[in-house]
Amino acid sequence: MLSLKDAVEGQEYVVCEIQSDDEELNAFLFSLGCYSGESVTVVSRKKTSCVISIKDGRYNIDNQLAEVILVK
């Protein structure tokens, strides 16, 4: 497993785990469709953030958040 921060651009991954004890953060990610078993793709990467595609949406998340999303 690796975090979304280390994921390769353009490759599709499956979310395995959200490594966070923050219930509010977990609820936010769930509302975006980012939960275990869901497909996610890193569309592009910037210095402090990355753009991800989940279902039909694209979202810009910071690297700190990308580190808690583990994918395979």
DRENPA-3360 file (N, C-alpha, C; in nm, 2 decimals, always signed):
BEGIN
1 = MLSLKDAV = +0.08/-0.12/+0.00/+0.00/+0.00/+0.00/+0.09/+0.12/+0.00 ~ +0.04/+0.23/-0.06/+0.11/+0.36/-0.06/+0.00/+0.47/-0.04 ~ +0.05/+0.58/-0.01/-0.04/+0.70/+0.01/-0.07/+0.76/-0.13 ~ -0.18/+0.84/-0.13/-0.21/+0.91/-0.26/-0.10/+1.01/-0.29 ~ -0.03/+1.06/-0.19/+0.08/+1.15/-0.21/+0.19/+1.09/-0.30 ~ +0.21/+0.96/-0.29/+0.32/+0.89/-0.36/+0.26/+0.82/-0.49 ~ +0.13/+0.83/-0.51/+0.07/+0.76/-0.63/+0.12/+0.83/-0.76 ~ +0.12/+0.75/-0.86/+0.16/+0.79/-1.00/+0.04/+0.86/-1.07;
9 = EGQEYVVC = +0.07/+0.97/-1.13/-0.03/+1.05/-1.20/-0.09/+0.96/-1.31 ~ -0.22/+0.97/-1.33/-0.29/+0.90/-1.44/-0.32/+0.75/-1.41 ~ -0.27/+0.70/-1.31/-0.30/+0.56/-1.28/-0.41/+0.54/-1.18 ~ -0.50/+0.45/-1.21/-0.62/+0.43/-1.12/-0.58/+0.34/-1.00 ~ -0.62/+0.38/-0.88/-0.60/+0.30/-0.76/-0.73/+0.27/-0.69 ~ -0.72/+0.18/-0.59/-0.84/+0.15/-0.51/-0.80/+0.19/-0.37 ~ -0.89/+0.27/-0.31/-0.87/+0.32/-0.17/-0.88/+0.19/-0.08 ~ -0.77/+0.17/+0.01/-0.77/+0.06/+0.10/-0.81/+0.11/+0.24;
17 = EIQSDDEE = -0.76/+0.22/+0.28/-0.78/+0.27/+0.42/-0.76/+0.42/+0.43 ~ -0.84/+0.48/+0.52/-0.81/+0.62/+0.56/-0.75/+0.62/+0.70 ~ -0.63/+0.66/+0.71/-0.55/+0.65/+0.83/-0.57/+0.78/+0.91 ~ -0.69/+0.80/+0.97/-0.72/+0.92/+1.04/-0.82/+0.89/+1.15 ~ -0.79/+0.95/+1.27/-0.89/+0.93/+1.38/-0.98/+1.05/+1.39 ~ -0.97/+1.14/+1.30/-1.06/+1.26/+1.29/-1.19/+1.23/+1.23 ~ -1.29/+1.21/+1.30/-1.43/+1.18/+1.25/-1.48/+1.28/+1.15 ~ -1.45/+1.40/+1.17/-1.50/+1.51/+1.08/-1.43/+1.49/+0.94;
25 = LNAFLFSL = -1.30/+1.47/+0.95/-1.22/+1.44/+0.82/-1.27/+1.32/+0.75 ~ -1.29/+1.21/+0.82/-1.35/+1.09/+0.76/-1.48/+1.11/+0.70 ~ -1.57/+1.19/+0.77/-1.70/+1.22/+0.71/-1.69/+1.30/+0.59 ~ -1.60/+1.40/+0.58/-1.57/+1.48/+0.47/-1.53/+1.40/+0.35 ~ -1.43/+1.31/+0.37/-1.38/+1.22/+0.26/-1.49/+1.13/+0.21 ~ -1.57/+1.08/+0.30/-1.68/+0.99/+0.27/-1.78/+1.07/+0.18 ~ -1.81/+1.20/+0.21/-1.90/+1.28/+0.13/-1.85/+1.30/-0.01 ~ -1.72/+1.30/-0.03/-1.66/+1.31/-0.16/-1.66/+1.18/-0.24;
33 = GCYSGESV = -1.69/+1.07/-0.17/-1.69/+0.94/-0.23/-1.55/+0.87/-0.21 ~ -1.47/+0.92/-0.12/-1.34/+0.86/-0.09/-1.35/+0.77/+0.03 ~ -1.37/+0.64/+0.00/-1.38/+0.55/+0.11/-1.33/+0.41/+0.06 ~ -1.31/+0.32/+0.15/-1.25/+0.19/+0.12/-1.32/+0.12/+0.00 ~ -1.25/+0.07/-0.09/-1.31/+0.00/-0.21/-1.34/+0.09/-0.33 ~ -1.33/+0.22/-0.31/-1.36/+0.31/-0.42/-1.24/+0.34/-0.51 ~ -1.26/+0.36/-0.64/-1.15/+0.39/-0.73/-1.11/+0.54/-0.72 ~ -0.98/+0.57/-0.73/-0.94/+0.71/-0.73/-0.82/+0.72/-0.82;
41 = TVVSRKKT = -0.81/+0.83/-0.89/-0.69/+0.86/-0.98/-0.63/+1.00/-0.95 ~ -0.50/+1.00/-0.94/-0.43/+1.13/-0.93/-0.42/+1.19/-1.07 ~ -0.49/+1.31/-1.09/-0.50/+1.37/-1.22/-0.37/+1.45/-1.24 ~ -0.34/+1.53/-1.14/-0.22/+1.62/-1.15/-0.16/+1.64/-1.02 ~ -0.04/+1.69/-1.01/+0.03/+1.72/-0.89/+0.09/+1.86/-0.89 ~ +0.08/+1.92/-0.78/+0.14/+2.05/-0.76/+0.24/+2.04/-0.64 ~ +0.31/+2.15/-0.61/+0.41/+2.14/-0.50/+0.34/+2.10/-0.36 ~ +0.23/+2.16/-0.33/+0.17/+2.14/-0.20/+0.04/+2.07/-0.20;
49 = SCVISIKD = -0.01/+2.02/-0.32/-0.14/+1.96/-0.33/-0.14/+1.87/-0.46 ~ -0.25/+1.80/-0.47/-0.28/+1.72/-0.59/-0.42/+1.72/-0.63 ~ -0.45/+1.70/-0.75/-0.59/+1.70/-0.80/-0.62/+1.55/-0.82 ~ -0.73/+1.50/-0.76/-0.77/+1.36/-0.77/-0.91/+1.35/-0.83 ~ -0.94/+1.24/-0.89/-1.06/+1.22/-0.96/-1.13/+1.10/-0.88 ~ -1.25/+1.12/-0.83/-1.33/+1.02/-0.76/-1.47/+1.02/-0.82 ~ -1.51/+0.91/-0.87/-1.64/+0.90/-0.94/-1.64/+1.00/-1.05 ~ -1.74/+1.10/-1.05/-1.75/+1.19/-1.15/-1.69/+1.33/-1.11;
57 = GRYNIDNQ = -1.63/+1.34/-1.00/-1.58/+1.47/-0.95/-1.42/+1.47/-0.95 ~ -1.38/+1.60/-0.95/-1.23/+1.63/-0.94/-1.22/+1.72/-0.82 ~ -1.12/+1.68/-0.73/-1.10/+1.76/-0.61/-0.95/+1.79/-0.59 ~ -0.92/+1.91/-0.54/-0.79/+1.95/-0.51/-0.77/+1.92/-0.36 ~ -0.67/+1.84/-0.32/-0.65/+1.81/-0.18/-0.50/+1.84/-0.15 ~ -0.47/+1.88/-0.03/-0.33/+1.91/+0.01/-0.26/+1.78/+0.04 ~ -0.13/+1.79/+0.03/-0.04/+1.67/+0.05/-0.06/+1.61/+0.19 ~ -0.09/+1.69/+0.29/-0.12/+1.63/+0.42/-0.24/+1.54/+0.42;
65 = LAEVILVK = -0.34/+1.58/+0.35/-0.46/+1.49/+0.34/-0.43/+1.37/+0.25 ~ -0.36/+1.39/+0.15/-0.32/+1.28/+0.06/-0.24/+1.17/+0.13 ~ -0.17/+1.21/+0.23/-0.09/+1.11/+0.30/-0.17/+1.01/+0.39 ~ -0.29/+1.05/+0.43/-0.37/+0.97/+0.51/-0.46/+0.87/+0.43 ~ -0.46/+0.89/+0.30/-0.54/+0.80/+0.21/-0.45/+0.70/+0.15 ~ -0.47/+0.57/+0.19/-0.38/+0.46/+0.15/-0.45/+0.39/+0.03 ~ -0.38/+0.36/-0.07/-0.43/+0.30/-0.19/-0.35/+0.18/-0.23 ~ -0.40/+0.10/-0.32/-0.32/-0.01/-0.38/-0.36/-0.02/-0.53;
% end
